[in-house]
Amino acid sequence: PRALLLKEKDQLKRRRIALLGENRAAASTLAELAQLLWNSPQHRRLLLNPKANAIAINLSQGQDEKLLVMVLAKQ
């Protein structure tokens, strides 16, 4: 939920960690997830952000697909 993300962002800010962005993708295979992230200009721009030096990744498995959430940050 967005409210939880904002709360965590405030806590990270106090620790001098700035969120740069979040990538989400859903697909049936890991290869498809990688392809979706790389072929999206917005996702690729975040992945290649030279300021990013920290990342959090969550991969969850649904019935028919995998959901990947990546949060990139700068310490």
PDB file of N, CA, C, O and CB in Angstrom:
ATOM      1  N   PRO A   1       0.824  -1.205   0.000  1.00  0.00           N
ATOM      2  CA  PRO A   1       0.000   0.000   0.000  1.00  0.00           C
ATOM      3  C   PRO A   1       0.866   1.266   0.000  1.00  0.00           C
ATOM      4  O   PRO A   1       1.948   1.293   0.587  1.00  0.00           O
ATOM      5  CB  PRO A   1      -0.937   0.000   1.216  1.00  0.00           C
ATOM      6  N   ARG A   2       0.383   2.283  -0.651  1.00  0.00           N
ATOM      7  CA  ARG A   2       1.131   3.527  -0.785  1.00  0.00           C
ATOM      8  C   ARG A   2       1.426   4.165   0.575  1.00  0.00           C
ATOM      9  O   ARG A   2       2.512   4.709   0.774  1.00  0.00           O
ATOM     10  CB  ARG A   2       0.360   4.506  -1.661  1.00  0.00           C
ATOM     11  N   ALA A   3       0.486   4.108   1.501  1.00  0.00           N
ATOM     12  CA  ALA A   3       0.702   4.707   2.822  1.00  0.00           C
ATOM     13  C   ALA A   3       1.900   4.055   3.523  1.00  0.00           C
ATOM     14  O   ALA A   3       2.690   4.743   4.170  1.00  0.00           O
ATOM     15  CB  ALA A   3      -0.569   4.565   3.693  1.00  0.00           C
ATOM     16  N   LEU A   4       2.032   2.750   3.395  1.00  0.00           N
ATOM     17  CA  LEU A   4       3.167   2.054   4.009  1.00  0.00           C
ATOM     18  C   LEU A   4       4.469   2.467   3.331  1.00  0.00           C
ATOM     19  O   LEU A   4       5.482   2.668   4.001  1.00  0.00           O
ATOM     20  CB  LEU A   4       2.980   0.520   3.923  1.00  0.00           C
ATOM     21  N   LEU A   5       4.448   2.593   2.013  1.00  0.00           N
ATOM     22  CA  LEU A   5       5.641   3.027   1.284  1.00  0.00           C
ATOM     23  C   LEU A   5       6.082   4.419   1.739  1.00  0.00           C
ATOM     24  O   LEU A   5       7.274   4.658   1.933  1.00  0.00           O
ATOM     25  CB  LEU A   5       5.372   3.025  -0.232  1.00  0.00           C
ATOM     26  N   LEU A   6       5.129   5.335   1.908  1.00  0.00           N
ATOM     27  CA  LEU A   6       5.460   6.689   2.368  1.00  0.00           C
ATOM     28  C   LEU A   6       6.028   6.677   3.790  1.00  0.00           C
ATOM     29  O   LEU A   6       6.956   7.427   4.095  1.00  0.00           O
ATOM     30  CB  LEU A   6       4.215   7.586   2.311  1.00  0.00           C
ATOM     31  N   LYS A   7       5.478   5.836   4.649  1.00  0.00           N
ATOM     32  CA  LYS A   7       5.982   5.714   6.017  1.00  0.00           C
ATOM     33  C   LYS A   7       7.423   5.203   6.004  1.00  0.00           C
ATOM     34  O   LYS A   7       8.280   5.730   6.714  1.00  0.00           O
ATOM     35  CB  LYS A   7       5.081   4.768   6.849  1.00  0.00           C
ATOM     36  N   GLU A   8       7.682   4.182   5.199  1.00  0.00           N
ATOM     37  CA  GLU A   8       9.032   3.629   5.106  1.00  0.00           C
ATOM     38  C   GLU A   8       9.990   4.654   4.503  1.00  0.00           C
ATOM     39  O   GLU A   8      11.148   4.741   4.910  1.00  0.00           O
ATOM     40  CB  GLU A   8       9.031   2.338   4.265  1.00  0.00           C
ATOM     41  N   LYS A   9       9.507   5.424   3.536  1.00  0.00           N
ATOM     42  CA  LYS A   9      10.342   6.455   2.917  1.00  0.00           C
ATOM     43  C   LYS A   9      10.792   7.467   3.960  1.00  0.00           C
ATOM     44  O   LYS A   9      11.953   7.876   3.964  1.00  0.00           O
ATOM     45  CB  LYS A   9       9.582   7.162   1.780  1.00  0.00           C
ATOM     46  N   ASP A  10       9.888   7.875   4.840  1.00  0.00           N
ATOM     47  CA  ASP A  10      10.243   8.814   5.912  1.00  0.00           C
ATOM     48  C   ASP A  10      11.294   8.222   6.845  1.00  0.00           C
ATOM     49  O   ASP A  10      12.228   8.914   7.251  1.00  0.00           O
ATOM     50  CB  ASP A  10       8.996   9.205   6.714  1.00  0.00           C
ATOM     51  N   GLN A  11      11.143   6.944   7.186  1.00  0.00           N
ATOM     52  CA  GLN A  11      12.115   6.299   8.065  1.00  0.00           C
ATOM     53  C   GLN A  11      13.481   6.205   7.389  1.00  0.00           C
ATOM     54  O   GLN A  11      14.515   6.403   8.027  1.00  0.00           O
ATOM     55  CB  GLN A  11      11.627   4.900   8.469  1.00  0.00           C
ATOM     56  N   LEU A  12      13.472   5.903   6.094  1.00  0.00           N
ATOM     57  CA  LEU A  12      14.728   5.825   5.358  1.00  0.00           C
ATOM     58  C   LEU A  12      15.393   7.193   5.263  1.00  0.00           C
ATOM     59  O   LEU A  12      16.616   7.299   5.352  1.00  0.00           O
ATOM     60  CB  LEU A  12      14.492   5.257   3.959  1.00  0.00           C
ATOM     61  N   LYS A  13      14.598   8.229   5.084  1.00  0.00           N
ATOM     62  CA  LYS A  13      15.128   9.586   4.978  1.00  0.00           C
ATOM     63  C   LYS A  13      15.878   9.965   6.253  1.00  0.00           C
ATOM     64  O   LYS A  13      16.927  10.607   6.197  1.00  0.00           O
ATOM     65  CB  LYS A  13      13.992  10.590   4.706  1.00  0.00           C
ATOM     66  N   ARG A  14      15.335   9.563   7.398  1.00  0.00           N
ATOM     67  CA  ARG A  14      16.001   9.838   8.667  1.00  0.00           C
ATOM     68  C   ARG A  14      17.362   9.141   8.743  1.00  0.00           C
ATOM     69  O   ARG A  14      18.265   9.592   9.447  1.00  0.00           O
ATOM     70  CB  ARG A  14      15.115   9.394   9.835  1.00  0.00           C
ATOM     71  N   ARG A  15      17.491   8.039   8.009  1.00  0.00           N
ATOM     72  CA  ARG A  15      18.759   7.303   7.980  1.00  0.00           C
ATOM     73  C   ARG A  15      19.627   7.734   6.792  1.00  0.00           C
ATOM     74  O   ARG A  15      20.649   7.116   6.492  1.00  0.00           O
ATOM     75  CB  ARG A  15      18.493   5.790   7.916  1.00  0.00           C
ATOM     76  N   ARG A  16      19.193   8.806   6.129  1.00  0.00           N
ATOM     77  CA  ARG A  16      19.899   9.381   4.981  1.00  0.00           C
ATOM     78  C   ARG A  16      19.968   8.418   3.800  1.00  0.00           C
ATOM     79  O   ARG A  16      20.990   8.305   3.124  1.00  0.00           O
ATOM     80  CB  ARG A  16      21.304   9.788   5.386  1.00  0.00           C
ATOM     81  N   ILE A  17      18.858   7.731   3.574  1.00  0.00           N
ATOM     82  CA  ILE A  17      18.710   6.867   2.404  1.00  0.00           C
ATOM     83  C   ILE A  17      17.570   7.441   1.586  1.00  0.00           C
ATOM     84  O   ILE A  17      16.441   7.531   2.069  1.00  0.00           O
ATOM     85  CB  ILE A  17      18.440   5.359   2.806  1.00  0.00           C
ATOM     86  N   ALA A  18      17.855   7.832   0.344  1.00  0.00           N
ATOM     87  CA  ALA A  18      16.847   8.448  -0.523  1.00  0.00           C
ATOM     88  C   ALA A  18      16.348   7.443  -1.550  1.00  0.00           C
ATOM     89  O   ALA A  18      17.138   6.863  -2.295  1.00  0.00           O
ATOM     90  CB  ALA A  18      17.421   9.693  -1.231  1.00  0.00           C
ATOM     91  N   LEU A  19      15.034   7.237  -1.587  1.00  0.00           N
ATOM     92  CA  LEU A  19      14.455   6.352  -2.594  1.00  0.00           C
ATOM     93  C   LEU A  19      14.542   7.028  -3.948  1.00  0.00           C
ATOM     94  O   LEU A  19      14.206   8.204  -4.090  1.00  0.00           O
ATOM     95  CB  LEU A  19      12.984   5.992  -2.251  1.00  0.00           C
ATOM     96  N   LEU A  20      14.996   6.278  -4.943  1.00  0.00           N
ATOM     97  CA  LEU A  20      15.093   6.792  -6.305  1.00  0.00           C
ATOM     98  C   LEU A  20      13.932   6.328  -7.170  1.00  0.00           C
ATOM     99  O   LEU A  20      13.553   7.009  -8.123  1.00  0.00           O
ATOM    100  CB  LEU A  20      16.402   6.365  -6.932  1.00  0.00           C
ATOM    101  N   GLY A  21      13.370   5.179  -6.843  1.00  0.00           N
ATOM    102  CA  GLY A  21      12.242   4.694  -7.617  1.00  0.00           C
ATOM    103  C   GLY A  21      11.964   3.231  -7.360  1.00  0.00           C
ATOM    104  O   GLY A  21      12.684   2.551  -6.629  1.00  0.00           O
ATOM    105  N   GLU A  22      10.901   2.773  -7.982  1.00  0.00           N
ATOM    106  CA  GLU A  22      10.426   1.404  -7.792  1.00  0.00           C
ATOM    107  C   GLU A  22      10.059   0.822  -9.154  1.00  0.00           C
ATOM    108  O   GLU A  22       9.436   1.486  -9.983  1.00  0.00           O
ATOM    109  CB  GLU A  22       9.202   1.359  -6.815  1.00  0.00           C
ATOM    110  N   ASN A  23      10.455  -0.425  -9.368  1.00  0.00           N
ATOM    111  CA  ASN A  23      10.076  -1.161 -10.565  1.00  0.00           C
ATOM    112  C   ASN A  23       9.213  -2.344 -10.161  1.00  0.00           C
ATOM    113  O   ASN A  23       9.524  -3.057  -9.206  1.00  0.00           O
ATOM    114  CB  ASN A  23      11.325  -1.631 -11.355  1.00  0.00           C
ATOM    115  N   ARG A  24       8.137  -2.543 -10.889  1.00  0.00           N
ATOM    116  CA  ARG A  24       7.277  -3.713 -10.680  1.00  0.00           C
ATOM    117  C   ARG A  24       7.049  -4.375 -12.024  1.00  0.00           C
ATOM    118  O   ARG A  24       6.870  -3.705 -13.041  1.00  0.00           O
ATOM    119  CB  ARG A  24       5.915  -3.318 -10.011  1.00  0.00           C
ATOM    120  N   ALA A  25       7.057  -5.697 -12.017  1.00  0.00           N
ATOM    121  CA  ALA A  25       6.770  -6.430 -13.245  1.00  0.00           C
ATOM    122  C   ALA A  25       6.176  -7.781 -12.865  1.00  0.00           C
ATOM    123  O   ALA A  25       6.501  -8.348 -11.822  1.00  0.00           O
ATOM    124  CB  ALA A  25       8.059  -6.604 -14.120  1.00  0.00           C
ATOM    125  N   ALA A  26       5.312  -8.279 -13.719  1.00  0.00           N
ATOM    126  CA  ALA A  26       4.691  -9.590 -13.514  1.00  0.00           C
ATOM    127  C   ALA A  26       4.808 -10.378 -14.809  1.00  0.00           C
ATOM    128  O   ALA A  26       4.533  -9.862 -15.893  1.00  0.00           O
ATOM    129  CB  ALA A  26       3.190  -9.455 -13.071  1.00  0.00           C
ATOM    130  N   ALA A  27       5.223 -11.642 -14.682  1.00  0.00           N
ATOM    131  CA  ALA A  27       5.364 -12.515 -15.850  1.00  0.00           C
ATOM    132  C   ALA A  27       5.397 -13.955 -15.364  1.00  0.00           C
ATOM    133  O   ALA A  27       5.478 -14.219 -14.165  1.00  0.00           O
ATOM    134  CB  ALA A  27       6.654 -12.170 -16.674  1.00  0.00           C
ATOM    135  N   SER A  28       5.333 -14.876 -16.308  1.00  0.00           N
ATOM    136  CA  SER A  28       5.301 -16.286 -15.922  1.00  0.00           C
ATOM    137  C   SER A  28       6.686 -16.874 -15.669  1.00  0.00           C
ATOM    138  O   SER A  28       6.801 -17.882 -14.972  1.00  0.00           O
ATOM    139  CB  SER A  28       4.609 -17.087 -16.989  1.00  0.00           C
ATOM    140  N   THR A  29       7.748 -16.264 -16.220  1.00  0.00           N
ATOM    141  CA  THR A  29       9.106 -16.772 -16.008  1.00  0.00           C
ATOM    142  C   THR A  29      10.042 -15.626 -15.616  1.00  0.00           C
ATOM    143  O   THR A  29       9.745 -14.452 -15.842  1.00  0.00           O
ATOM    144  CB  THR A  29       9.629 -17.487 -17.283  1.00  0.00           C
ATOM    145  N   LEU A  30      11.174 -15.999 -15.027  1.00  0.00           N
ATOM    146  CA  LEU A  30      12.177 -14.990 -14.665  1.00  0.00           C
ATOM    147  C   LEU A  30      12.752 -14.321 -15.910  1.00  0.00           C
ATOM    148  O   LEU A  30      13.031 -13.122 -15.898  1.00  0.00           O
ATOM    149  CB  LEU A  30      13.309 -15.628 -13.838  1.00  0.00           C
ATOM    150  N   ALA A  31      12.930 -15.089 -16.984  1.00  0.00           N
ATOM    151  CA  ALA A  31      13.440 -14.516 -18.232  1.00  0.00           C
ATOM    152  C   ALA A  31      12.478 -13.456 -18.771  1.00  0.00           C
ATOM    153  O   ALA A  31      12.913 -12.413 -19.259  1.00  0.00           O
ATOM    154  CB  ALA A  31      13.659 -15.624 -19.286  1.00  0.00           C
ATOM    155  N   GLU A  32      11.189 -13.718 -18.684  1.00  0.00           N
ATOM    156  CA  GLU A  32      10.199 -12.736 -19.135  1.00  0.00           C
ATOM    157  C   GLU A  32      10.224 -11.488 -18.256  1.00  0.00           C
ATOM    158  O   GLU A  32      10.073 -10.373 -18.755  1.00  0.00           O
ATOM    159  CB  GLU A  32       8.792 -13.353 -19.133  1.00  0.00           C
ATOM    160  N   LEU A  33      10.415 -11.674 -16.950  1.00  0.00           N
ATOM    161  CA  LEU A  33      10.514 -10.527 -16.044  1.00  0.00           C
ATOM    162  C   LEU A  33      11.705  -9.649 -16.426  1.00  0.00           C
ATOM    163  O   LEU A  33      11.583  -8.427 -16.507  1.00  0.00           O
ATOM    164  CB  LEU A  33      10.645 -11.001 -14.577  1.00  0.00           C
ATOM    165  N   ALA A  34      12.846 -10.276 -16.658  1.00  0.00           N
ATOM    166  CA  ALA A  34      14.038  -9.525 -17.040  1.00  0.00           C
ATOM    167  C   ALA A  34      13.812  -8.777 -18.349  1.00  0.00           C
ATOM    168  O   ALA A  34      14.203  -7.617 -18.485  1.00  0.00           O
ATOM    169  CB  ALA A  34      15.245 -10.462 -17.168  1.00  0.00           C
ATOM    170  N   GLN A  35      13.189  -9.436 -19.297  1.00  0.00           N
ATOM    171  CA  GLN A  35      12.919  -8.807 -20.594  1.00  0.00           C
ATOM    172  C   GLN A  35      11.973  -7.613 -20.443  1.00  0.00           C
ATOM    173  O   GLN A  35      12.186  -6.572 -21.064  1.00  0.00           O
ATOM    174  CB  GLN A  35      12.320  -9.834 -21.570  1.00  0.00           C
ATOM    175  N   LEU A  36      10.946  -7.760 -19.633  1.00  0.00           N
ATOM    176  CA  LEU A  36      10.013  -6.652 -19.407  1.00  0.00           C
ATOM    177  C   LEU A  36      10.720  -5.441 -18.794  1.00  0.00           C
ATOM    178  O   LEU A  36      10.503  -4.306 -19.221  1.00  0.00           O
ATOM    179  CB  LEU A  36       8.864  -7.103 -18.495  1.00  0.00           C
ATOM    180  N   LEU A  37      11.559  -5.689 -17.800  1.00  0.00           N
ATOM    181  CA  LEU A  37      12.270  -4.591 -17.146  1.00  0.00           C
ATOM    182  C   LEU A  37      13.241  -3.909 -18.101  1.00  0.00           C
ATOM    183  O   LEU A  37      13.320  -2.681 -18.135  1.00  0.00           O
ATOM    184  CB  LEU A  37      13.019  -5.102 -15.919  1.00  0.00           C
ATOM    185  N   TRP A  38      13.971  -4.690 -18.866  1.00  0.00           N
ATOM    186  CA  TRP A  38      14.987  -4.117 -19.733  1.00  0.00           C
ATOM    187  C   TRP A  38      14.383  -3.404 -20.943  1.00  0.00           C
ATOM    188  O   TRP A  38      14.938  -2.411 -21.412  1.00  0.00           O
ATOM    189  CB  TRP A  38      15.935  -5.198 -20.195  1.00  0.00           C
ATOM    190  N   ASN A  39      13.255  -3.898 -21.453  1.00  0.00           N
ATOM    191  CA  ASN A  39      12.652  -3.311 -22.646  1.00  0.00           C
ATOM    192  C   ASN A  39      11.779  -2.092 -22.347  1.00  0.00           C
ATOM    193  O   ASN A  39      11.330  -1.419 -23.276  1.00  0.00           O
ATOM    194  CB  ASN A  39      11.831  -4.349 -23.354  1.00  0.00           C
ATOM    195  N   SER A  40      11.536  -1.801 -21.098  1.00  0.00           N
ATOM    196  CA  SER A  40      10.767  -0.620 -20.715  1.00  0.00           C
ATOM    197  C   SER A  40      11.736   0.533 -20.477  1.00  0.00           C
ATOM    198  O   SER A  40      12.588   0.441 -19.594  1.00  0.00           O
ATOM    199  CB  SER A  40       9.898  -0.895 -19.442  1.00  0.00           C
ATOM    200  N   PRO A  41      11.626   1.613 -21.245  1.00  0.00           N
ATOM    201  CA  PRO A  41      12.548   2.745 -21.040  1.00  0.00           C
ATOM    202  C   PRO A  41      12.547   3.276 -19.599  1.00  0.00           C
ATOM    203  O   PRO A  41      13.603   3.613 -19.063  1.00  0.00           O
ATOM    204  CB  PRO A  41      12.184   3.876 -21.990  1.00  0.00           C
ATOM    205  N   GLN A  42      11.389   3.348 -18.985  1.00  0.00           N
ATOM    206  CA  GLN A  42      11.300   3.858 -17.613  1.00  0.00           C
ATOM    207  C   GLN A  42      11.998   2.913 -16.630  1.00  0.00           C
ATOM    208  O   GLN A  42      12.749   3.362 -15.764  1.00  0.00           O
ATOM    209  CB  GLN A  42       9.825   4.050 -17.207  1.00  0.00           C
ATOM    210  N   HIS A  43      11.752   1.614 -16.763  1.00  0.00           N
ATOM    211  CA  HIS A  43      12.394   0.653 -15.866  1.00  0.00           C
ATOM    212  C   HIS A  43      13.901   0.616 -16.104  1.00  0.00           C
ATOM    213  O   HIS A  43      14.678   0.598 -15.149  1.00  0.00           O
ATOM    214  CB  HIS A  43      11.791  -0.751 -16.058  1.00  0.00           C
ATOM    215  N   ARG A  44      14.316   0.605 -17.353  1.00  0.00           N
ATOM    216  CA  ARG A  44      15.742   0.560 -17.679  1.00  0.00           C
ATOM    217  C   ARG A  44      16.465   1.802 -17.141  1.00  0.00           C
ATOM    218  O   ARG A  44      17.577   1.698 -16.623  1.00  0.00           O
ATOM    219  CB  ARG A  44      15.939   0.447 -19.207  1.00  0.00           C
ATOM    220  N   ARG A  45      15.834   2.970 -17.263  1.00  0.00           N
ATOM    221  CA  ARG A  45      16.440   4.215 -16.766  1.00  0.00           C
ATOM    222  C   ARG A  45      16.709   4.111 -15.260  1.00  0.00           C
ATOM    223  O   ARG A  45      17.757   4.547 -14.783  1.00  0.00           O
ATOM    224  CB  ARG A  45      15.517   5.433 -17.065  1.00  0.00           C
ATOM    225  N   LEU A  46      15.775   3.541 -14.527  1.00  0.00           N
ATOM    226  CA  LEU A  46      15.978   3.386 -13.084  1.00  0.00           C
ATOM    227  C   LEU A  46      17.076   2.360 -12.800  1.00  0.00           C
ATOM    228  O   LEU A  46      17.916   2.580 -11.928  1.00  0.00           O
ATOM    229  CB  LEU A  46      14.662   2.962 -12.395  1.00  0.00           C
ATOM    230  N   LEU A  47      17.074   1.255 -13.523  1.00  0.00           N
ATOM    231  CA  LEU A  47      18.100   0.234 -13.315  1.00  0.00           C
ATOM    232  C   LEU A  47      19.506   0.765 -13.581  1.00  0.00           C
ATOM    233  O   LEU A  47      20.461   0.350 -12.924  1.00  0.00           O
ATOM    234  CB  LEU A  47      17.828  -0.963 -14.207  1.00  0.00           C
ATOM    235  N   LEU A  48      19.635   1.669 -14.529  1.00  0.00           N
ATOM    236  CA  LEU A  48      20.941   2.209 -14.898  1.00  0.00           C
ATOM    237  C   LEU A  48      21.272   3.533 -14.206  1.00  0.00           C
ATOM    238  O   LEU A  48      22.278   4.163 -14.532  1.00  0.00           O
ATOM    239  CB  LEU A  48      21.001   2.398 -16.386  1.00  0.00           C
ATOM    240  N   ASN A  49      20.448   3.954 -13.267  1.00  0.00           N
ATOM    241  CA  ASN A  49      20.659   5.217 -12.575  1.00  0.00           C
ATOM    242  C   ASN A  49      22.008   5.188 -11.852  1.00  0.00           C
ATOM    243  O   ASN A  49      22.211   4.358 -10.966  1.00  0.00           O
ATOM    244  CB  ASN A  49      19.505   5.496 -11.576  1.00  0.00           C
ATOM    245  N   PRO A  50      22.931   6.083 -12.218  1.00  0.00           N
ATOM    246  CA  PRO A  50      24.261   6.052 -11.600  1.00  0.00           C
ATOM    247  C   PRO A  50      24.250   6.417 -10.108  1.00  0.00           C
ATOM    248  O   PRO A  50      25.219   6.136  -9.402  1.00  0.00           O
ATOM    249  CB  PRO A  50      25.180   6.998 -12.338  1.00  0.00           C
ATOM    250  N   LYS A  51      23.188   7.026  -9.630  1.00  0.00           N
ATOM    251  CA  LYS A  51      23.097   7.376  -8.206  1.00  0.00           C
ATOM    252  C   LYS A  51      22.704   6.180  -7.343  1.00  0.00           C
ATOM    253  O   LYS A  51      22.950   6.180  -6.137  1.00  0.00           O
ATOM    254  CB  LYS A  51      22.089   8.502  -8.007  1.00  0.00           C
ATOM    255  N   ALA A  52      22.100   5.167  -7.948  1.00  0.00           N
ATOM    256  CA  ALA A  52      21.613   4.012  -7.181  1.00  0.00           C
ATOM    257  C   ALA A  52      22.784   3.182  -6.664  1.00  0.00           C
ATOM    258  O   ALA A  52      23.634   2.738  -7.437  1.00  0.00           O
ATOM    259  CB  ALA A  52      20.680   3.135  -8.049  1.00  0.00           C
ATOM    260  N   ASN A  53      22.817   2.981  -5.359  1.00  0.00           N
ATOM    261  CA  ASN A  53      23.848   2.132  -4.767  1.00  0.00           C
ATOM    262  C   ASN A  53      23.269   1.183  -3.720  1.00  0.00           C
ATOM    263  O   ASN A  53      24.006   0.546  -2.967  1.00  0.00           O
ATOM    264  CB  ASN A  53      24.938   2.990  -4.141  1.00  0.00           C
ATOM    265  N   ALA A  54      21.932   1.100  -3.684  1.00  0.00           N
ATOM    266  CA  ALA A  54      21.250   0.172  -2.780  1.00  0.00           C
ATOM    267  C   ALA A  54      19.985  -0.323  -3.464  1.00  0.00           C
ATOM    268  O   ALA A  54      19.332   0.422  -4.194  1.00  0.00           O
ATOM    269  CB  ALA A  54      20.916   0.849  -1.411  1.00  0.00           C
ATOM    270  N   ILE A  55      19.647  -1.578  -3.225  1.00  0.00           N
ATOM    271  CA  ILE A  55      18.468  -2.153  -3.866  1.00  0.00           C
ATOM    272  C   ILE A  55      17.795  -3.133  -2.901  1.00  0.00           C
ATOM    273  O   ILE A  55      18.457  -3.839  -2.140  1.00  0.00           O
ATOM    274  CB  ILE A  55      18.853  -2.864  -5.199  1.00  0.00           C
ATOM    275  N   ALA A  56      16.470  -3.154  -2.956  1.00  0.00           N
ATOM    276  CA  ALA A  56      15.683  -4.149  -2.229  1.00  0.00           C
ATOM    277  C   ALA A  56      14.844  -4.870  -3.278  1.00  0.00           C
ATOM    278  O   ALA A  56      14.232  -4.233  -4.135  1.00  0.00           O
ATOM    279  CB  ALA A  56      14.777  -3.488  -1.093  1.00  0.00           C
ATOM    280  N   ILE A  57      14.816  -6.179  -3.209  1.00  0.00           N
ATOM    281  CA  ILE A  57      14.102  -6.981  -4.200  1.00  0.00           C
ATOM    282  C   ILE A  57      13.160  -7.936  -3.484  1.00  0.00           C
ATOM    283  O   ILE A  57      13.522  -8.563  -2.489  1.00  0.00           O
ATOM    284  CB  ILE A  57      15.092  -7.762  -5.107  1.00  0.00           C
ATOM    285  N   ASN A  58      11.940  -8.034  -4.011  1.00  0.00           N
ATOM    286  CA  ASN A  58      10.981  -9.019  -3.526  1.00  0.00           C
ATOM    287  C   ASN A  58      10.414  -9.743  -4.733  1.00  0.00           C
ATOM    288  O   ASN A  58       9.924  -9.110  -5.668  1.00  0.00           O
ATOM    289  CB  ASN A  58       9.845  -8.353  -2.676  1.00  0.00           C
ATOM    290  N   LEU A  59      10.479 -11.051  -4.716  1.00  0.00           N
ATOM    291  CA  LEU A  59       9.924 -11.880  -5.782  1.00  0.00           C
ATOM    292  C   LEU A  59       8.894 -12.801  -5.147  1.00  0.00           C
ATOM    293  O   LEU A  59       9.220 -13.583  -4.253  1.00  0.00           O
ATOM    294  CB  LEU A  59      11.044 -12.698  -6.532  1.00  0.00           C
ATOM    295  N   SER A  60       7.661 -12.708  -5.605  1.00  0.00           N
ATOM    296  CA  SER A  60       6.622 -13.579  -5.063  1.00  0.00           C
ATOM    297  C   SER A  60       5.994 -14.383  -6.193  1.00  0.00           C
ATOM    298  O   SER A  60       5.938 -13.942  -7.341  1.00  0.00           O
ATOM    299  CB  SER A  60       5.543 -12.757  -4.311  1.00  0.00           C
ATOM    300  N   GLN A  61       5.529 -15.558  -5.841  1.00  0.00           N
ATOM    301  CA  GLN A  61       4.950 -16.474  -6.821  1.00  0.00           C
ATOM    302  C   GLN A  61       3.445 -16.547  -6.621  1.00  0.00           C
ATOM    303  O   GLN A  61       2.970 -16.912  -5.545  1.00  0.00           O
ATOM    304  CB  GLN A  61       5.583 -17.882  -6.705  1.00  0.00           C
ATOM    305  N   GLY A  62       2.691 -16.196  -7.667  1.00  0.00           N
ATOM    306  CA  GLY A  62       1.244 -16.363  -7.661  1.00  0.00           C
ATOM    307  C   GLY A  62       0.884 -17.675  -8.326  1.00  0.00           C
ATOM    308  O   GLY A  62       1.761 -18.499  -8.584  1.00  0.00           O
ATOM    309  N   GLN A  63      -0.373 -17.877  -8.603  1.00  0.00           N
ATOM    310  CA  GLN A  63      -0.786 -19.116  -9.254  1.00  0.00           C
ATOM    311  C   GLN A  63      -0.215 -19.236 -10.658  1.00  0.00           C
ATOM    312  O   GLN A  63       0.291 -20.291 -11.039  1.00  0.00           O
ATOM    313  CB  GLN A  63      -2.297 -19.201  -9.307  1.00  0.00           C
ATOM    314  N   ASP A  64      -0.295 -18.161 -11.423  1.00  0.00           N
ATOM    315  CA  ASP A  64       0.112 -18.215 -12.825  1.00  0.00           C
ATOM    316  C   ASP A  64       1.289 -17.325 -13.169  1.00  0.00           C
ATOM    317  O   ASP A  64       1.777 -17.360 -14.298  1.00  0.00           O
ATOM    318  CB  ASP A  64      -1.032 -17.847 -13.684  1.00  0.00           C
ATOM    319  N   GLU A  65       1.757 -16.523 -12.214  1.00  0.00           N
ATOM    320  CA  GLU A  65       2.836 -15.604 -12.555  1.00  0.00           C
ATOM    321  C   GLU A  65       3.687 -15.252 -11.349  1.00  0.00           C
ATOM    322  O   GLU A  65       3.304 -15.448 -10.196  1.00  0.00           O
ATOM    323  CB  GLU A  65       2.273 -14.346 -13.166  1.00  0.00           C
ATOM    324  N   LYS A  66       4.848 -14.728 -11.665  1.00  0.00           N
ATOM    325  CA  LYS A  66       5.759 -14.219 -10.646  1.00  0.00           C
ATOM    326  C   LYS A  66       5.622 -12.694 -10.629  1.00  0.00           C
ATOM    327  O   LYS A  66       5.438 -12.069 -11.673  1.00  0.00           O
ATOM    328  CB  LYS A  66       7.251 -14.664 -10.926  1.00  0.00           C
ATOM    329  N   LEU A  67       5.712 -12.111  -9.451  1.00  0.00           N
ATOM    330  CA  LEU A  67       5.675 -10.662  -9.308  1.00  0.00           C
ATOM    331  C   LEU A  67       7.005 -10.218  -8.710  1.00  0.00           C
ATOM    332  O   LEU A  67       7.408 -10.685  -7.645  1.00  0.00           O
ATOM    333  CB  LEU A  67       4.468 -10.202  -8.417  1.00  0.00           C
ATOM    334  N   LEU A  68       7.675  -9.314  -9.408  1.00  0.00           N
ATOM    335  CA  LEU A  68       8.952  -8.785  -8.957  1.00  0.00           C
ATOM    336  C   LEU A  68       8.776  -7.313  -8.605  1.00  0.00           C
ATOM    337  O   LEU A  68       8.229  -6.538  -9.390  1.00  0.00           O
ATOM    338  CB  LEU A  68      10.052  -8.973 -10.040  1.00  0.00           C
ATOM    339  N   VAL A  69       9.244  -6.938  -7.419  1.00  0.00           N
ATOM    340  CA  VAL A  69       9.239  -5.542  -6.994  1.00  0.00           C
ATOM    341  C   VAL A  69      10.672  -5.207  -6.587  1.00  0.00           C
ATOM    342  O   VAL A  69      11.272  -5.881  -5.749  1.00  0.00           O
ATOM    343  CB  VAL A  69       8.214  -5.286  -5.806  1.00  0.00           C
ATOM    344  N   MET A  70      11.204  -4.151  -7.200  1.00  0.00           N
ATOM    345  CA  MET A  70      12.561  -3.691  -6.885  1.00  0.00           C
ATOM    346  C   MET A  70      12.480  -2.224  -6.481  1.00  0.00           C
ATOM    347  O   MET A  70      11.831  -1.420  -7.151  1.00  0.00           O
ATOM    348  CB  MET A  70      13.537  -3.889  -8.104  1.00  0.00           C
ATOM    349  N   VAL A  71      13.138  -1.888  -5.393  1.00  0.00           N
ATOM    350  CA  VAL A  71      13.219  -0.499  -4.946  1.00  0.00           C
ATOM    351  C   VAL A  71      14.693  -0.131  -4.945  1.00  0.00           C
ATOM    352  O   VAL A  71      15.510  -0.796  -4.309  1.00  0.00           O
ATOM    353  CB  VAL A  71      12.563  -0.293  -3.518  1.00  0.00           C
ATOM    354  N   LEU A  72      15.023   0.933  -5.660  1.00  0.00           N
ATOM    355  CA  LEU A  72      16.401   1.395  -5.731  1.00  0.00           C
ATOM    356  C   LEU A  72      16.555   2.669  -4.922  1.00  0.00           C
ATOM    357  O   LEU A  72      15.653   3.504  -4.870  1.00  0.00           O
ATOM    358  CB  LEU A  72      16.829   1.625  -7.189  1.00  0.00           C
ATOM    359  N   ALA A  73      17.725   2.804  -4.286  1.00  0.00           N
ATOM    360  CA  ALA A  73      17.946   3.939  -3.392  1.00  0.00           C
ATOM    361  C   ALA A  73      19.393   4.411  -3.476  1.00  0.00           C
ATOM    362  O   ALA A  73      20.259   3.766  -4.067  1.00  0.00           O
ATOM    363  CB  ALA A  73      17.590   3.563  -1.942  1.00  0.00           C
ATOM    364  N   LYS A  74      19.612   5.568  -2.854  1.00  0.00           N
ATOM    365  CA  LYS A  74      20.943   6.158  -2.752  1.00  0.00           C
ATOM    366  C   LYS A  74      21.241   6.368  -1.268  1.00  0.00           C
ATOM    367  O   LYS A  74      20.447   6.978  -0.552  1.00  0.00           O
ATOM    368  CB  LYS A  74      21.040   7.512  -3.556  1.00  0.00           C
ATOM    369  N   GLN A  75      22.383   5.863  -0.811  1.00  0.00           N
ATOM    370  CA  GLN A  75      22.772   6.044   0.583  1.00  0.00           C
ATOM    371  C   GLN A  75      23.672   7.239   0.709  1.00  0.00           C
ATOM    372  O   GLN A  75      24.115   7.565   1.810  1.00  0.00           O
ATOM    373  CB  GLN A  75      23.464   4.797   1.129  1.00  0.00           C
TER     374      GLN A  75
END
